[in-house]
């Protein structure tokens, strides 16, 4: 059995975090280095390294992650809008090799984002 990823440890509460949502497929928690007043991460329990590793069998899971991202945004009161971000790979600034969706809100976002 391979070692758990950082995000698996967080979802399993081996590493303390502020979980705001969890179910049998995923969990959501506050980012420890927030880039906006509200910054949550929605993470699948399955250790999928990144969105580029997605296979056809993951389509339902990815849809679930986006639904939960919108649910936690609603619960956080992000009624004026929010941004969902998935970083992929080194040039995409992905720092943890476990797929996750950033939910950013609580202030106006600028464009372009990079």
N, C-alpha and C positions, 0 to 999 in steps of 0.2 A: 504494500500500500504506500503510495507516495505521500509526501508531507502536505499538509493543508496549506492553501494559499492564505495570504494575509486576510483577505475578505471572508474566507471560510471561517477563520479563527474569530473574526469579528461577529459574524452571524451566529456562530456557536457560543458566543460570549466568553471564549477563551481570552479574548482581549476586550476590555471594557469599552463600551461605546453607548451612544444615545440612540438606540433603535427607535424608530418612529413607526415602523411597519414590519410585519413578517408573516409569511405563510409557508406552505410546503415547497414552493418554487423559488422564492426570493425573499429579500429583506431590504429595508431602507434605513439609513442612518445618517447622522450629521457628519459632514466632512470635517476632519480635524484642522484643515487649513482652508477655511472658507474664503471664496472669491466674491461673495455677495452676502447681503444680510441673511438670506436663506440659501444654504448650499447643502443639498442632500445627495447621497449616492444610492441608486437602486441597483442591487447586485443579485444575479442568479445564484442559487445554492450550487448548481453545477459549475465546476471550475472551467468554464469556457474562456480560453486565453484572451480573445478579442473578437470584435465583430467580423473580422476577416476569416475567422475560424468557424463561422456559422455554417451549418449544413441544413439541408432541407428539414431534417428532424427537429431543428431548433425554431422553426417558424412560429409555432404556437407559444413557445417560451418567450421569444422576442416580443411578440404581441402582448403577452402578459406583462412583461417588464414595462412597456410603454403605457399600458393601462394603469399600472400601479404608480408610475411616475406622475401621471395626471391626477391620480387620486391623492397622492401625498402632497402635490402642489395645491390642490383644493383644500385639503386639511390645514395646510400652512397659511391659508388666506391669500394666496397669490392671484387674487381676482383681476389685477391689472395686467397680468401676463408673467411669463417666465420663459426660460430657455432650457431646452434639453440638449445635452452634448454627449457624444460618444467620441472619445479619442482613440485612434488606432495607430499603433506602432510608434517608433522613435520620433519620426518627423511630425506625427500627430500629437506628440507630448503625452503619450500613454505611459504612466509611471508604474502602474501595477498591472501585471499580466493576468488579469481576471476581468472579463467584460463588466462594465458598469456604465450606468447612465447618470450624468450629473444633472441635477435639477437646481437651476440657479434663478433666484428672483429676489424681490424685495427692493429693487431699484430699477431705473431704466437701464436697459442694455445698450451698448454702442455697437455700431457696425462699420466696417467689418470687424469680426471678432478676433482675428489673428493679427 
